[in-house]
Amino acid sequence: MMGRRKISFFNETKLRIWNKLSSWQNKLFLSGGREVLIKAVAQAVPAYAMSVFKLPASICEDIQKAITRFW
């Protein structure tokens, strides 16, 4: 079904997470607030895609890097 276009297929998911994290970047949150945001939104966005498809390692690494930069 997806073949070689797997990375471009999941790129939209990565961009959605990046947009949400970058919109929160300028706001001041305590560490507990950041943890709640990451758990509630950033980790929930790719949950459906990850339950149906096996995400490429590069996409998982990019999502992890974005979360780490936000934290």
N, C-alpha and C positions, 0 to 999 in steps of 0.2 A: 504494500500500500504506500508506504512513505519512502522506502529505499534510501537513496543518497540525500534526499532533501530533508532528512530528519532534523538536522540542526536548524535549518531555516523554518521548519514547521514549529519548533518549540521556541524560536526566538521571540515570538509575540509574548509568551509567558514570561520570559526573562525581562522583556521591556516593561511589562506591566508591573513587575516587582520593583524594577529600578525606578520607574516613575513614582510609585508610592513612597519608596524610601527617600528619594530626592526631594519630594514635597515636604517631608517631615524634617529634613536636614536642618533647616533654619529655625526650627522651633526648639525651645528649651524643654527637655524632658528629664525627669529623674531616671535613674537606671531601671527602676521598677516599671516605669511607664514605657521605656524603650523595649523592655522584655515583653510586656504585654502586647505592644504593637507588632513586634516581630512574630510572636507566637500566633496572634489572632489574624494577621493579614499576610505578612510576607511568607510564612510557611503554609498558609491555607490556600494561597493562589495556585501553586502547582500541585496541590494534593490530588485533584481529580485526574490531571494528566499523568501523574506518577502512579495512580492506581490502575490506569488503563494501559499505559505504554511504559516502556523502559526508557527513561530519559538518557540522552548521551552524557557521558562523564563531563564533557566540556561545559554543557549547560548547567549541570549541578555545581561545578566549580565556580562558574560565573555568578550564580545565585548566592553561593556561600560567600564569595568575595564581597558582593554588594551588601549582604547582611553584616559582615565583619566591619566594613567601612562605616556603616551606620552605627554600630555598637560602639 
